[in-house]
Amino acid sequence: MKRRWVGNMLLHWLTGILSLTLTGCSTASSKDEPLAGNIQTVNHTLHGINWLKVNGYQADGGGGVSCCIVMPATWRPGLKATIEWEVDPDPYADAPPLGTDEFRAFMAKHEEGYRRYSEVVDIPMWEGTKRCGLQVHLLVCNKVKVTTSCWGYGSPSNPIKEPLDMKEPTVCPK
C-alpha cells in the first residue's frame, strides 16, 4: 500500500514538473514580452550535426525539436539569429568496439575532422501573434535558412523547399 502511494505521489510530482516545463514554451500576456518557442532542426546534408545553438540556446542538432528559444511576442524588422553548429563530415565511419583503447584512439583522431560554423541570419516575419518557433535548415556549403512557418518541412506551405540528403558540390559558390 505504501509503495503504491509513493509511486502515485512521484507520478503527480513528475506530471506537475512536466506541466510547468511545457507552460514555459507557450504564451505570455504582454505583446512586447519575450516568449519561449521551440527550435526545430532540419539537416539537409549527408553530414552529421553534433550540436546546434541558436542565439546561445542549445538545440537538437541531429534533427528534431528542442525547447526553447526566446523571441519577442511580435515580429519587428531587424530580428536576427546567430546559428552555430558542429559538423561531423563522416558520421558513419567504421569505428572499433565502443569502450576499447582502439575506440578512444579512433575518436581522438576522428574528432580532429569536426568543423564548426557560425552564421547570422534574418528571422522572417510571422503574422501577428501566430508564432510557431524557429525552424533551422542546415544546407550544403555550410549555409543556413530559417523560417517561422507553422507548417512542417515537406508541407507545400513551408517556404523551405530544398531536398534532404543533399550532396556537397565539388565547389561551393562564394
Stockholm file with secondary structure:
# STOCKHOLM 1.0

chainA/1-174         MKRRWVGNMLLHWLTGILSLTLTGCSTASSKDEPLAGNIQTVNHTLHGINWLKVNGYQADGGGGVSCCIVMPATWRPGLKATIEWEVDPDPYADAPPLGTDEFRAFMAKHEEGYRRYSEVVDIPMWEGTKRCGLQVHLLVCNKVKVTTSCWGYGSPSNPIKEPLDMKEPTVCPK
#=GR chainA/1-174 SS CHHHHHHHHHHHHHHHHHHHHHHTTSCCSSTTSEEEEEEEEEECBSSEEEEEEETTEEECTTSEEEEEEEEESSCCTTCEEEEEEEEESCTTCCCCCTTSHHHHHHHHHHHTTCEEEEEEEECCCCCTTCCCCEEEEEEGGGEEEEECCSSCTTSTTCSCCCCSSBCCCSSCCC
#=GC SS_cons         CHHHHHHHHHHHHHHHHHHHHHHTTSCCSSTTSEEEEEEEEEECBSSEEEEEEETTEEECTTSEEEEEEEEESSCCTTCEEEEEEEEESCTTCCCCCTTSHHHHHHHHHHHTTCEEEEEEEECCCCCTTCCCCEEEEEEGGGEEEEECCSSCTTSTTCSCCCCSSBCCCSSCCC
//
